[in-house]
Structure formats: C-alpha cells, structure tokens
Amino acid sequence: MIVTDLKAEKYTHEYTMSDKLVFVLGNEANGVSDKMKALSDDNIKIPMEDTQESLNVGIAAAILMYEQYTRSE
C-alpha cells in the first residue's frame, strides 16, 4: 500500500513499482490521515513545479497508474 503525501521524501520516479499496488490518495485540503500513513508500506509524491500547490485527485491517480503500468512491464 502506497500513500501519496506532499511531504514524502521519495518521488514517484524514485520508487520501484511492483505488479500489484494499492494507492491511497487524500483530498486536496487534508491529504491522507496520519493513521493511514502509518499503515502504508511507503509514502511517495508526484514531482510538480514550485508554483503548483496540489493536483486534482483524478489527475494524481492517473499519473500514479501510468507510472505503475509503464515501469512494471
């Protein structure tokens, strides 16, 4: 289980994706709960320009699924 977190130390491209993953994404205002972060295997973030504060959850999910699909083949 991988949690997205703006404060994560690893970016998506630095994480080794496996064939089977569960992504947990939070809402733009509050993100993922601390309890869910503690249960996760790792926390990652999507690289963004400094001017971009956050992404729509649908866009973030699409980026993560694309990364997982293209790197697990």
PQR file of N, CA, C, O and H, with PARSE charges and radii, in Angstrom:
ATOM      1  N   MET A   1       0.850  -1.168   0.000 -0.4000 1.5000
ATOM      2  CA  MET A   1       0.000   0.000   0.000 -0.0000 2.0000
ATOM      3  C   MET A   1       0.897   1.232   0.000  0.5500 1.7000
ATOM      4  O   MET A   1       1.754   1.394   0.868 -0.5500 1.4000
ATOM      5  N   ILE A   2       0.688   2.085  -0.975 -0.4000 1.5000
ATOM      6  CA  ILE A   2       1.486   3.282  -1.141 -0.0000 2.0000
ATOM      7  C   ILE A   2       0.589   4.501  -0.942  0.5500 1.7000
ATOM      8  O   ILE A   2      -0.481   4.605  -1.542 -0.5500 1.4000
ATOM      9  H   ILE A   2      -0.009   1.954  -1.680  0.4000 1.0000
ATOM     10  N   VAL A   3       1.040   5.418  -0.091 -0.4000 1.5000
ATOM     11  CA  VAL A   3       0.287   6.633   0.216 -0.0000 2.0000
ATOM     12  C   VAL A   3       0.957   7.818  -0.474  0.5500 1.7000
ATOM     13  O   VAL A   3       2.183   7.928  -0.493 -0.5500 1.4000
ATOM     14  H   VAL A   3       1.909   5.334   0.397  0.4000 1.0000
ATOM     15  N   THR A   4       0.145   8.695  -1.035 -0.4000 1.5000
ATOM     16  CA  THR A   4       0.690   9.933  -1.586 -0.0000 2.0000
ATOM     17  C   THR A   4       0.719  10.975  -0.482  0.5500 1.7000
ATOM     18  O   THR A   4      -0.218  11.097   0.306 -0.5500 1.4000
ATOM     19  H   THR A   4      -0.851   8.606  -1.020  0.4000 1.0000
ATOM     20  N   ASP A   5       1.813  11.725  -0.441 -0.4000 1.5000
ATOM     21  CA  ASP A   5       1.999  12.714   0.617 -0.0000 2.0000
ATOM     22  C   ASP A   5       2.909  13.816   0.099  0.5500 1.7000
ATOM     23  O   ASP A   5       4.015  13.537  -0.363 -0.5500 1.4000
ATOM     24  H   ASP A   5       2.575  11.626  -1.081  0.4000 1.0000
ATOM     25  N   LEU A   6       2.463  15.055   0.170 -0.4000 1.5000
ATOM     26  CA  LEU A   6       3.281  16.170  -0.304 -0.0000 2.0000
ATOM     27  C   LEU A   6       4.599  16.289   0.454  0.5500 1.7000
ATOM     28  O   LEU A   6       5.548  16.889  -0.050 -0.5500 1.4000
ATOM     29  H   LEU A   6       1.565  15.282   0.546  0.4000 1.0000
ATOM     30  N   LYS A   7       4.668  15.728   1.651 -0.4000 1.5000
ATOM     31  CA  LYS A   7       5.876  15.802   2.467 -0.0000 2.0000
ATOM     32  C   LYS A   7       6.746  14.549   2.370  0.5500 1.7000
ATOM     33  O   LYS A   7       7.741  14.432   3.085 -0.5500 1.4000
ATOM     34  H   LYS A   7       3.897  15.241   2.061  0.4000 1.0000
ATOM     35  N   ALA A   8       6.382  13.614   1.495 -0.4000 1.5000
ATOM     36  CA  ALA A   8       7.163  12.382   1.327 -0.0000 2.0000
ATOM     37  C   ALA A   8       8.565  12.717   0.831  0.5500 1.7000
ATOM     38  O   ALA A   8       8.778  13.737   0.175 -0.5500 1.4000
ATOM     39  H   ALA A   8       5.573  13.708   0.914  0.4000 1.0000
ATOM     40  N   GLU A   9       9.509  11.850   1.150 -0.4000 1.5000
ATOM     41  CA  GLU A   9      10.888  12.069   0.714 -0.0000 2.0000
ATOM     42  C   GLU A   9      11.153  11.518  -0.683  0.5500 1.7000
ATOM     43  O   GLU A   9      12.043  12.007  -1.379 -0.5500 1.4000
ATOM     44  H   GLU A   9       9.336  11.022   1.683  0.4000 1.0000
ATOM     45  N   LYS A  10      10.392  10.508  -1.100 -0.4000 1.5000
ATOM     46  CA  LYS A  10      10.591   9.887  -2.414 -0.0000 2.0000
ATOM     47  C   LYS A  10       9.586  10.417  -3.428  0.5500 1.7000
ATOM     48  O   LYS A  10       8.415  10.644  -3.123 -0.5500 1.4000
ATOM     49  H   LYS A  10       9.669  10.111  -0.535  0.4000 1.0000
ATOM     50  N   TYR A  11      10.088  10.607  -4.649 -0.4000 1.5000
ATOM     51  CA  TYR A  11       9.212  10.940  -5.770 -0.0000 2.0000
ATOM     52  C   TYR A  11       8.779   9.652  -6.464  0.5500 1.7000
ATOM     53  O   TYR A  11       9.376   8.595  -6.263 -0.5500 1.4000
ATOM     54  H   TYR A  11      11.039  10.423  -4.897  0.4000 1.0000
ATOM     55  N   THR A  12       7.749   9.752  -7.268 -0.4000 1.5000
ATOM     56  CA  THR A  12       7.232   8.574  -7.962 -0.0000 2.0000
ATOM     57  C   THR A  12       8.313   7.871  -8.771  0.5500 1.7000
ATOM     58  O   THR A  12       8.372   6.641  -8.779 -0.5500 1.4000
ATOM     59  H   THR A  12       7.263  10.611  -7.431  0.4000 1.0000
ATOM     60  N   HIS A  13       9.160   8.622  -9.444 -0.4000 1.5000
ATOM     61  CA  HIS A  13      10.183   8.011 -10.290 -0.0000 2.0000
ATOM     62  C   HIS A  13      11.320   7.377  -9.477  0.5500 1.7000
ATOM     63  O   HIS A  13      12.142   6.653 -10.038 -0.5500 1.4000
ATOM     64  H   HIS A  13       9.111   9.621  -9.437  0.4000 1.0000
ATOM     65  N   GLU A  14      11.376   7.632  -8.187 -0.4000 1.5000
ATOM     66  CA  GLU A  14      12.401   7.044  -7.325 -0.0000 2.0000
ATOM     67  C   GLU A  14      11.908   5.774  -6.626  0.5500 1.7000
ATOM     68  O   GLU A  14      12.680   5.099  -5.944 -0.5500 1.4000
ATOM     69  H   GLU A  14      10.708   8.220  -7.731  0.4000 1.0000
ATOM     70  N   TYR A  15      10.646   5.457  -6.793 -0.4000 1.5000
ATOM     71  CA  TYR A  15      10.056   4.294  -6.137 -0.0000 2.0000
ATOM     72  C   TYR A  15      10.002   3.127  -7.111  0.5500 1.7000
ATOM     73  O   TYR A  15       9.606   3.307  -8.262 -0.5500 1.4000
ATOM     74  H   TYR A  15      10.019   6.005  -7.347  0.4000 1.0000
ATOM     75  N   THR A  16      10.391   1.944  -6.676 -0.4000 1.5000
ATOM     76  CA  THR A  16      10.319   0.748  -7.507 -0.0000 2.0000
ATOM     77  C   THR A  16       8.903   0.197  -7.453  0.5500 1.7000
ATOM     78  O   THR A  16       8.462  -0.330  -6.432 -0.5500 1.4000
ATOM     79  H   THR A  16      10.713   1.799  -5.741  0.4000 1.0000
ATOM     80  N   MET A  17       8.205   0.329  -8.564 -0.4000 1.5000
ATOM     81  CA  MET A  17       6.814  -0.122  -8.636 -0.0000 2.0000
ATOM     82  C   MET A  17       6.782  -1.634  -8.827  0.5500 1.7000
ATOM     83  O   MET A  17       7.627  -2.196  -9.524 -0.5500 1.4000
ATOM     84  H   MET A  17       8.563   0.758  -9.393  0.4000 1.0000
ATOM     85  N   SER A  18       5.814  -2.282  -8.212 -0.4000 1.5000
ATOM     86  CA  SER A  18       5.631  -3.720  -8.390 -0.0000 2.0000
ATOM     87  C   SER A  18       4.372  -3.966  -9.210  0.5500 1.7000
ATOM     88  O   SER A  18       3.648  -3.032  -9.554 -0.5500 1.4000
ATOM     89  H   SER A  18       5.128  -1.825  -7.646  0.4000 1.0000
ATOM     90  N   ASP A  19       4.122  -5.227  -9.516 -0.4000 1.5000
ATOM     91  CA  ASP A  19       2.947  -5.577 -10.319 -0.0000 2.0000
ATOM     92  C   ASP A  19       1.635  -5.243  -9.627  0.5500 1.7000
ATOM     93  O   ASP A  19       0.671  -4.829 -10.273 -0.5500 1.4000
ATOM     94  H   ASP A  19       4.710  -5.986  -9.237  0.4000 1.0000
ATOM     95  N   LYS A  20       1.602  -5.423  -8.314 -0.4000 1.5000
ATOM     96  CA  LYS A  20       0.356  -5.203  -7.581 -0.0000 2.0000
ATOM     97  C   LYS A  20       0.577  -4.159  -6.495  0.5500 1.7000
ATOM     98  O   LYS A  20       1.390  -4.342  -5.589 -0.5500 1.4000
ATOM     99  H   LYS A  20       2.384  -5.759  -7.789  0.4000 1.0000
ATOM    100  N   LEU A  21      -0.162  -3.063  -6.607 -0.4000 1.5000
ATOM    101  CA  LEU A  21      -0.061  -1.974  -5.639 -0.0000 2.0000
ATOM    102  C   LEU A  21      -1.445  -1.446  -5.305  0.5500 1.7000
ATOM    103  O   LEU A  21      -2.378  -1.557  -6.100 -0.5500 1.4000
ATOM    104  H   LEU A  21      -0.822  -2.914  -7.343  0.4000 1.0000
ATOM    105  N   VAL A  22      -1.560  -0.883  -4.144 -0.4000 1.5000
ATOM    106  CA  VAL A  22      -2.747  -0.125  -3.766 -0.0000 2.0000
ATOM    107  C   VAL A  22      -2.263   1.291  -3.498  0.5500 1.7000
ATOM    108  O   VAL A  22      -1.386   1.508  -2.662 -0.5500 1.4000
ATOM    109  H   VAL A  22      -0.802  -0.792  -3.498  0.4000 1.0000
ATOM    110  N   PHE A  23      -2.833   2.245  -4.203 -0.4000 1.5000
ATOM    111  CA  PHE A  23      -2.514   3.647  -3.974 -0.0000 2.0000
ATOM    112  C   PHE A  23      -3.595   4.264  -3.108  0.5500 1.7000
ATOM    113  O   PHE A  23      -4.783   4.042  -3.340 -0.5500 1.4000
ATOM    114  H   PHE A  23      -3.546   2.069  -4.882  0.4000 1.0000
ATOM    115  N   VAL A  24      -3.192   5.035  -2.118 -0.4000 1.5000
ATOM    116  CA  VAL A  24      -4.134   5.763  -1.279 -0.0000 2.0000
ATOM    117  C   VAL A  24      -3.869   7.244  -1.498  0.5500 1.7000
ATOM    118  O   VAL A  24      -2.761   7.730  -1.271 -0.5500 1.4000
ATOM    119  H   VAL A  24      -2.226   5.216  -1.930  0.4000 1.0000
ATOM    120  N   LEU A  25      -4.894   7.953  -1.939 -0.4000 1.5000
ATOM    121  CA  LEU A  25      -4.772   9.379  -2.216 -0.0000 2.0000
ATOM    122  C   LEU A  25      -5.755  10.129  -1.335  0.5500 1.7000
ATOM    123  O   LEU A  25      -6.898   9.705  -1.161 -0.5500 1.4000
ATOM    124  H   LEU A  25      -5.795   7.559  -2.123  0.4000 1.0000
ATOM    125  N   GLY A  26      -5.314  11.221  -0.792 -0.4000 1.5000
ATOM    126  CA  GLY A  26      -6.185  12.034   0.056 -0.0000 2.0000
ATOM    127  C   GLY A  26      -6.792  13.185  -0.720  0.5500 1.7000
ATOM    128  O   GLY A  26      -6.493  13.392  -1.896 -0.5500 1.4000
ATOM    129  H   GLY A  26      -4.385  11.565  -0.933  0.4000 1.0000
ATOM    130  N   ASN A  27      -7.640  13.922  -0.046 -0.4000 1.5000
ATOM    131  CA  ASN A  27      -8.217  15.092  -0.706 -0.0000 2.0000
ATOM    132  C   ASN A  27      -7.218  16.253  -0.693  0.5500 1.7000
ATOM    133  O   ASN A  27      -6.210  16.210   0.013 -0.5500 1.4000
ATOM    134  H   ASN A  27      -7.883  13.754   0.909  0.4000 1.0000
ATOM    135  N   GLU A  28      -7.509  17.276  -1.475 -0.4000 1.5000
ATOM    136  CA  GLU A  28      -6.566  18.382  -1.627 -0.0000 2.0000
ATOM    137  C   GLU A  28      -6.368  19.172  -0.336  0.5500 1.7000
ATOM    138  O   GLU A  28      -5.275  19.685  -0.096 -0.5500 1.4000
ATOM    139  H   GLU A  28      -8.327  17.310  -2.048  0.4000 1.0000
ATOM    140  N   ALA A  29      -7.370  19.276   0.472 -0.4000 1.5000
ATOM    141  CA  ALA A  29      -7.271  20.094   1.686 -0.0000 2.0000
ATOM    142  C   ALA A  29      -6.512  19.399   2.811  0.5500 1.7000
ATOM    143  O   ALA A  29      -5.664  20.015   3.456 -0.5500 1.4000
ATOM    144  H   ALA A  29      -8.257  18.859   0.277  0.4000 1.0000
ATOM    145  N   ASN A  30      -6.808  18.119   3.053 -0.4000 1.5000
ATOM    146  CA  ASN A  30      -6.252  17.436   4.223 -0.0000 2.0000
ATOM    147  C   ASN A  30      -5.286  16.304   3.918  0.5500 1.7000
ATOM    148  O   ASN A  30      -4.564  15.861   4.811 -0.5500 1.4000
ATOM    149  H   ASN A  30      -7.497  17.619   2.529  0.4000 1.0000
ATOM    150  N   GLY A  31      -5.252  15.830   2.695 -0.4000 1.5000
ATOM    151  CA  GLY A  31      -4.378  14.711   2.360 -0.0000 2.0000
ATOM    152  C   GLY A  31      -4.840  13.425   3.017  0.5500 1.7000
ATOM    153  O   GLY A  31      -6.018  13.271   3.339 -0.5500 1.4000
ATOM    154  H   GLY A  31      -5.839  16.189   1.969  0.4000 1.0000
ATOM    155  N   VAL A  32      -3.913  12.504   3.214 -0.4000 1.5000
ATOM    156  CA  VAL A  32      -4.189  11.201   3.812 -0.0000 2.0000
ATOM    157  C   VAL A  32      -3.996  11.303   5.326  0.5500 1.7000
ATOM    158  O   VAL A  32      -3.111  12.020   5.793 -0.5500 1.4000
ATOM    159  H   VAL A  32      -2.956  12.629   2.953  0.4000 1.0000
ATOM    160  N   SER A  33      -4.815  10.591   6.084 -0.4000 1.5000
ATOM    161  CA  SER A  33      -4.717  10.653   7.548 -0.0000 2.0000
ATOM    162  C   SER A  33      -3.389  10.077   8.038  0.5500 1.7000
ATOM    163  O   SER A  33      -2.783   9.239   7.369 -0.5500 1.4000
ATOM    164  H   SER A  33      -5.533  10.008   5.704  0.4000 1.0000
ATOM    165  N   ASP A  34      -2.947  10.526   9.194 -0.4000 1.5000
ATOM    166  CA  ASP A  34      -1.711  10.015   9.796 -0.0000 2.0000
ATOM    167  C   ASP A  34      -1.813   8.520  10.073  0.5500 1.7000
ATOM    168  O   ASP A  34      -0.825   7.795   9.946 -0.5500 1.4000
ATOM    169  H   ASP A  34      -3.439  11.206   9.737  0.4000 1.0000
ATOM    170  N   LYS A  35      -2.991   8.059  10.445 -0.4000 1.5000
ATOM    171  CA  LYS A  35      -3.194   6.631  10.710 -0.0000 2.0000
ATOM    172  C   LYS A  35      -2.961   5.812   9.444  0.5500 1.7000
ATOM    173  O   LYS A  35      -2.315   4.764   9.491 -0.5500 1.4000
ATOM    174  H   LYS A  35      -3.793   8.648  10.547  0.4000 1.0000
ATOM    175  N   MET A  36      -3.482   6.285   8.317 -0.4000 1.5000
ATOM    176  CA  MET A  36      -3.304   5.579   7.051 -0.0000 2.0000
ATOM    177  C   MET A  36      -1.834   5.619   6.623  0.5500 1.7000
ATOM    178  O   MET A  36      -1.319   4.637   6.088 -0.5500 1.4000
ATOM    179  H   MET A  36      -4.006   7.136   8.279  0.4000 1.0000
ATOM    180  N   LYS A  37      -1.167   6.732   6.854 -0.4000 1.5000
ATOM    181  CA  LYS A  37       0.263   6.829   6.529 -0.0000 2.0000
ATOM    182  C   LYS A  37       1.061   5.810   7.331  0.5500 1.7000
ATOM    183  O   LYS A  37       1.987   5.192   6.806 -0.5500 1.4000
ATOM    184  H   LYS A  37      -1.585   7.529   7.289  0.4000 1.0000
ATOM    185  N   ALA A  38       0.709   5.635   8.587 -0.4000 1.5000
ATOM    186  CA  ALA A  38       1.413   4.681   9.450 -0.0000 2.0000
ATOM    187  C   ALA A  38       1.199   3.240   8.992  0.5500 1.7000
ATOM    188  O   ALA A  38       2.073   2.396   9.190 -0.5500 1.4000
ATOM    189  H   ALA A  38      -0.044   6.137   9.014  0.4000 1.0000
ATOM    190  N   LEU A  39       0.068   2.953   8.393 -0.4000 1.5000
ATOM    191  CA  LEU A  39      -0.237   1.608   7.904 -0.0000 2.0000
ATOM    192  C   LEU A  39       0.389   1.305   6.543  0.5500 1.7000
ATOM    193  O   LEU A  39       0.467   0.146   6.136 -0.5500 1.4000
ATOM    194  H   LEU A  39      -0.642   3.639   8.232  0.4000 1.0000
ATOM    195  N   SER A  40       0.827   2.331   5.854 -0.4000 1.5000
ATOM    196  CA  SER A  40       1.323   2.141   4.493 -0.0000 2.0000
ATOM    197  C   SER A  40       2.727   1.542   4.458  0.5500 1.7000
ATOM    198  O   SER A  40       3.475   1.604   5.433 -0.5500 1.4000
ATOM    199  H   SER A  40       0.764   3.272   6.185  0.4000 1.0000
ATOM    200  N   ASP A  41       3.059   0.963   3.311 -0.4000 1.5000
ATOM    201  CA  ASP A  41       4.404   0.423   3.096 -0.0000 2.0000
ATOM    202  C   ASP A  41       5.398   1.527   2.762  0.5500 1.7000
ATOM    203  O   ASP A  41       6.584   1.430   3.077 -0.5500 1.4000
ATOM    204  H   ASP A  41       2.451   0.912   2.519  0.4000 1.0000
ATOM    205  N   ASP A  42       4.892   2.586   2.115 -0.4000 1.5000
ATOM    206  CA  ASP A  42       5.763   3.693   1.753 -0.0000 2.0000
ATOM    207  C   ASP A  42       4.924   4.913   1.401  0.5500 1.7000
ATOM    208  O   ASP A  42       3.730   4.804   1.123 -0.5500 1.4000
ATOM    209  H   ASP A  42       3.928   2.665   1.859  0.4000 1.0000
ATOM    210  N   ASN A  43       5.568   6.075   1.418 -0.4000 1.5000
ATOM    211  CA  ASN A  43       4.942   7.332   1.033 -0.0000 2.0000
ATOM    212  C   ASN A  43       5.709   7.901  -0.148  0.5500 1.7000
ATOM    213  O   ASN A  43       6.940   7.916  -0.143 -0.5500 1.4000
ATOM    214  H   ASN A  43       6.538   6.163   1.644  0.4000 1.0000
ATOM    215  N   ILE A  44       4.990   8.369  -1.160 -0.4000 1.5000
ATOM    216  CA  ILE A  44       5.631   8.973  -2.323 -0.0000 2.0000
ATOM    217  C   ILE A  44       4.910  10.256  -2.688  0.5500 1.7000
ATOM    218  O   ILE A  44       3.789  10.511  -2.248 -0.5500 1.4000
ATOM    219  H   ILE A  44       3.990   8.356  -1.165  0.4000 1.0000
ATOM    220  N   LYS A  45       5.584  11.064  -3.509 -0.4000 1.5000
ATOM    221  CA  LYS A  45       4.947  12.279  -4.014 -0.0000 2.0000
ATOM    222  C   LYS A  45       5.211  12.415  -5.498  0.5500 1.7000
ATOM    223  O   LYS A  45       6.189  11.886  -6.025 -0.5500 1.4000
ATOM    224  H   LYS A  45       6.495  10.858  -3.866  0.4000 1.0000
ATOM    225  N   ILE A  46       4.328  13.129  -6.157 -0.4000 1.5000
ATOM    226  CA  ILE A  46       4.436  13.383  -7.590 -0.0000 2.0000
ATOM    227  C   ILE A  46       5.227  14.669  -7.770  0.5500 1.7000
ATOM    228  O   ILE A  46       4.899  15.680  -7.150 -0.5500 1.4000
ATOM    229  H   ILE A  46       3.534  13.559  -5.729  0.4000 1.0000
ATOM    230  N   PRO A  47       6.273  14.655  -8.614 -0.5600 1.5000
ATOM    231  CA  PRO A  47       7.032  15.886  -8.819  0.2800 2.0000
ATOM    232  C   PRO A  47       6.164  16.952  -9.483  0.5500 1.7000
ATOM    233  O   PRO A  47       5.447  16.676 -10.445 -0.5500 1.4000
ATOM    234  N   MET A  48       6.239  18.171  -8.957 -0.4000 1.5000
ATOM    235  CA  MET A  48       5.468  19.283  -9.508 -0.0000 2.0000
ATOM    236  C   MET A  48       6.315  20.548  -9.468  0.5500 1.7000
ATOM    237  O   MET A  48       7.272  20.647  -8.700 -0.5500 1.4000
ATOM    238  H   MET A  48       6.822  18.395  -8.176  0.4000 1.0000
ATOM    239  N   GLU A  49       5.953  21.507 -10.302 -0.4000 1.5000
ATOM    240  CA  GLU A  49       6.594  22.819 -10.265 -0.0000 2.0000
ATOM    241  C   GLU A  49       6.314  23.478  -8.922  0.5500 1.7000
ATOM    242  O   GLU A  49       5.295  23.194  -8.293 -0.5500 1.4000
ATOM    243  H   GLU A  49       5.176  21.427 -10.926  0.4000 1.0000
ATOM    244  N   ASP A  50       7.188  24.335  -8.489 -0.4000 1.5000
ATOM    245  CA  ASP A  50       7.001  25.037  -7.211 -0.0000 2.0000
ATOM    246  C   ASP A  50       5.730  25.870  -7.178  0.5500 1.7000
ATOM    247  O   ASP A  50       5.183  26.129  -6.106 -0.5500 1.4000
ATOM    248  H   ASP A  50       8.015  24.566  -9.000  0.4000 1.0000
ATOM    249  N   THR A  51       5.260  26.290  -8.340 -0.4000 1.5000
ATOM    250  CA  THR A  51       4.061  27.118  -8.391 -0.0000 2.0000
ATOM    251  C   THR A  51       2.781  26.313  -8.234  0.5500 1.7000
ATOM    252  O   THR A  51       1.719  26.878  -7.972 -0.5500 1.4000
ATOM    253  H   THR A  51       5.705  26.080  -9.211  0.4000 1.0000
ATOM    254  N   GLN A  52       2.876  24.996  -8.393 -0.4000 1.5000
ATOM    255  CA  GLN A  52       1.700  24.114  -8.291 -0.0000 2.0000
ATOM    256  C   GLN A  52       1.576  23.604  -6.862  0.5500 1.7000
ATOM    257  O   GLN A  52       2.481  22.933  -6.365 -0.5500 1.4000
ATOM    258  H   GLN A  52       3.739  24.538  -8.606  0.4000 1.0000
ATOM    259  N   GLU A  53       0.472  23.912  -6.197 -0.4000 1.5000
ATOM    260  CA  GLU A  53       0.287  23.503  -4.811 -0.0000 2.0000
ATOM    261  C   GLU A  53      -0.182  22.054  -4.678  0.5500 1.7000
ATOM    262  O   GLU A  53       0.312  21.313  -3.828 -0.5500 1.4000
ATOM    263  H   GLU A  53      -0.263  24.457  -6.601  0.4000 1.0000
ATOM    264  N   SER A  54      -1.145  21.650  -5.527 -0.4000 1.5000
ATOM    265  CA  SER A  54      -1.657  20.287  -5.452 -0.0000 2.0000
ATOM    266  C   SER A  54      -2.319  19.926  -6.777  0.5500 1.7000
ATOM    267  O   SER A  54      -2.528  20.778  -7.642 -0.5500 1.4000
ATOM    268  H   SER A  54      -1.546  22.252  -6.218  0.4000 1.0000
ATOM    269  N   LEU A  55      -2.642  18.646  -6.913 -0.4000 1.5000
ATOM    270  CA  LEU A  55      -3.313  18.155  -8.111 -0.0000 2.0000
ATOM    271  C   LEU A  55      -4.708  17.648  -7.760  0.5500 1.7000
ATOM    272  O   LEU A  55      -4.962  17.224  -6.633 -0.5500 1.4000
ATOM    273  H   LEU A  55      -2.473  17.955  -6.211  0.4000 1.0000
ATOM    274  N   ASN A  56      -5.589  17.697  -8.722 -0.4000 1.5000
ATOM    275  CA  ASN A  56      -6.889  17.061  -8.598 -0.0000 2.0000
ATOM    276  C   ASN A  56      -6.644  15.572  -8.366  0.5500 1.7000
ATOM    277  O   ASN A  56      -5.743  14.999  -8.978 -0.5500 1.4000
ATOM    278  H   ASN A  56      -5.382  18.042  -9.638  0.4000 1.0000
ATOM    279  N   VAL A  57      -7.422  14.939  -7.503 -0.4000 1.5000
ATOM    280  CA  VAL A  57      -7.185  13.537  -7.148 -0.0000 2.0000
ATOM    281  C   VAL A  57      -7.299  12.610  -8.359  0.5500 1.7000
ATOM    282  O   VAL A  57      -6.592  11.605  -8.429 -0.5500 1.4000
ATOM    283  H   VAL A  57      -8.155  15.404  -7.007  0.4000 1.0000
ATOM    284  N   GLY A  58      -8.164  12.926  -9.302 -0.4000 1.5000
ATOM    285  CA  GLY A  58      -8.278  12.113 -10.512 -0.0000 2.0000
ATOM    286  C   GLY A  58      -7.021  12.184 -11.368  0.5500 1.7000
ATOM    287  O   GLY A  58      -6.579  11.171 -11.908 -0.5500 1.4000
ATOM    288  H   GLY A  58      -8.738  13.742  -9.246  0.4000 1.0000
ATOM    289  N   ILE A  59      -6.454  13.357 -11.492 -0.4000 1.5000
ATOM    290  CA  ILE A  59      -5.209  13.546 -12.250 -0.0000 2.0000
ATOM    291  C   ILE A  59      -4.063  12.841 -11.543  0.5500 1.7000
ATOM    292  O   ILE A  59      -3.255  12.172 -12.187 -0.5500 1.4000
ATOM    293  H   ILE A  59      -6.814  14.181 -11.053  0.4000 1.0000
ATOM    294  N   ALA A  60      -3.987  12.986 -10.224 -0.4000 1.5000
ATOM    295  CA  ALA A  60      -2.935  12.320  -9.451 -0.0000 2.0000
ATOM    296  C   ALA A  60      -3.032  10.802  -9.610  0.5500 1.7000
ATOM    297  O   ALA A  60      -2.016  10.130  -9.787 -0.5500 1.4000
ATOM    298  H   ALA A  60      -4.643  13.530  -9.702  0.4000 1.0000
ATOM    299  N   ALA A  61      -4.235  10.266  -9.547 -0.4000 1.5000
ATOM    300  CA  ALA A  61      -4.424   8.814  -9.708 -0.0000 2.0000
ATOM    301  C   ALA A  61      -3.984   8.365 -11.093  0.5500 1.7000
ATOM    302  O   ALA A  61      -3.344   7.322 -11.226 -0.5500 1.4000
ATOM    303  H   ALA A  61      -5.061  10.812  -9.403  0.4000 1.0000
ATOM    304  N   ALA A  62      -4.311   9.127 -12.116 -0.4000 1.5000
ATOM    305  CA  ALA A  62      -3.914   8.774 -13.479 -0.0000 2.0000
ATOM    306  C   ALA A  62      -2.393   8.756 -13.617  0.5500 1.7000
ATOM    307  O   ALA A  62      -1.844   7.860 -14.258 -0.5500 1.4000
ATOM    308  H   ALA A  62      -4.830   9.974 -12.008  0.4000 1.0000
ATOM    309  N   ILE A  63      -1.713   9.724 -13.031 -0.4000 1.5000
ATOM    310  CA  ILE A  63      -0.249   9.765 -13.083 -0.0000 2.0000
ATOM    311  C   ILE A  63       0.340   8.540 -12.390  0.5500 1.7000
ATOM    312  O   ILE A  63       1.249   7.904 -12.924 -0.5500 1.4000
ATOM    313  H   ILE A  63      -2.158  10.452 -12.511  0.4000 1.0000
ATOM    314  N   LEU A  64      -0.164   8.210 -11.221 -0.4000 1.5000
ATOM    315  CA  LEU A  64       0.353   7.057 -10.476 -0.0000 2.0000
ATOM    316  C   LEU A  64       0.116   5.744 -11.220  0.5500 1.7000
ATOM    317  O   LEU A  64       1.001   4.891 -11.278 -0.5500 1.4000
ATOM    318  H   LEU A  64      -0.903   8.726 -10.788  0.4000 1.0000
ATOM    319  N   MET A  65      -1.069   5.588 -11.782 -0.4000 1.5000
ATOM    320  CA  MET A  65      -1.362   4.352 -12.515 -0.0000 2.0000
ATOM    321  C   MET A  65      -0.511   4.246 -13.777  0.5500 1.7000
ATOM    322  O   MET A  65      -0.072   3.155 -14.140 -0.5500 1.4000
ATOM    323  H   MET A  65      -1.788   6.281 -11.735  0.4000 1.0000
ATOM    324  N   TYR A  66      -0.278   5.362 -14.439 -0.4000 1.5000
ATOM    325  CA  TYR A  66       0.589   5.360 -15.617 -0.0000 2.0000
ATOM    326  C   TYR A  66       2.018   4.960 -15.224  0.5500 1.7000
ATOM    327  O   TYR A  66       2.631   4.114 -15.874 -0.5500 1.4000
ATOM    328  H   TYR A  66      -0.635   6.249 -14.144  0.4000 1.0000
ATOM    329  N   GLU A  67       2.534   5.568 -14.168 -0.4000 1.5000
ATOM    330  CA  GLU A  67       3.882   5.229 -13.680 -0.0000 2.0000
ATOM    331  C   GLU A  67       3.972   3.742 -13.352  0.5500 1.7000
ATOM    332  O   GLU A  67       4.946   3.085 -13.719 -0.5500 1.4000
ATOM    333  H   GLU A  67       2.036   6.255 -13.640  0.4000 1.0000
ATOM    334  N   GLN A  68       2.976   3.213 -12.673 -0.4000 1.5000
ATOM    335  CA  GLN A  68       2.985   1.807 -12.278 -0.0000 2.0000
ATOM    336  C   GLN A  68       2.913   0.916 -13.512  0.5500 1.7000
ATOM    337  O   GLN A  68       3.639  -0.074 -13.602 -0.5500 1.4000
ATOM    338  H   GLN A  68       2.185   3.746 -12.375  0.4000 1.0000
ATOM    339  N   TYR A  69       2.062   1.248 -14.446 -0.4000 1.5000
ATOM    340  CA  TYR A  69       1.895   0.435 -15.657 -0.0000 2.0000
ATOM    341  C   TYR A  69       3.163   0.424 -16.513  0.5500 1.7000
ATOM    342  O   TYR A  69       3.583  -0.633 -16.985 -0.5500 1.4000
ATOM    343  H   TYR A  69       1.472   2.052 -14.373  0.4000 1.0000
ATOM    344  N   THR A  70       3.765   1.575 -16.713 -0.4000 1.5000
ATOM    345  CA  THR A  70       4.909   1.658 -17.612 -0.0000 2.0000
ATOM    346  C   THR A  70       6.185   1.073 -16.997  0.5500 1.7000
ATOM    347  O   THR A  70       7.094   0.687 -17.731 -0.5500 1.4000
ATOM    348  H   THR A  70       3.424   2.434 -16.330  0.4000 1.0000
ATOM    349  N   ARG A  71       6.268   1.001 -15.685 -0.4000 1.5000
ATOM    350  CA  ARG A  71       7.500   0.518 -15.067 -0.0000 2.0000
ATOM    351  C   ARG A  71       7.401  -0.895 -14.511  0.5500 1.7000
ATOM    352  O   ARG A  71       8.399  -1.421 -14.018 -0.5500 1.4000
ATOM    353  H   ARG A  71       5.529   1.315 -15.088  0.4000 1.0000
ATOM    354  N   SER A  72       6.234  -1.528 -14.572 -0.4000 1.5000
ATOM    355  CA  SER A  72       6.108  -2.884 -14.048 -0.0000 2.0000
ATOM    356  C   SER A  72       6.078  -3.928 -15.160  0.5500 1.7000
ATOM    357  O   SER A  72       5.928  -5.117 -14.881 -0.5500 1.4000
ATOM    358  H   SER A  72       5.423  -1.100 -14.972  0.4000 1.0000
ATOM    359  N   GLU A  73       6.218  -3.507 -16.403 -0.4000 1.5000
ATOM    360  CA  GLU A  73       6.205  -4.455 -17.529 -0.0000 2.0000
ATOM    361  C   GLU A  73       7.487  -5.244 -17.597  0.5500 1.7000
ATOM    362  O   GLU A  73       7.648  -6.086 -18.480 -0.5500 1.4000
ATOM    363  H   GLU A  73       6.340  -2.540 -16.629  0.4000 1.0000
TER
END
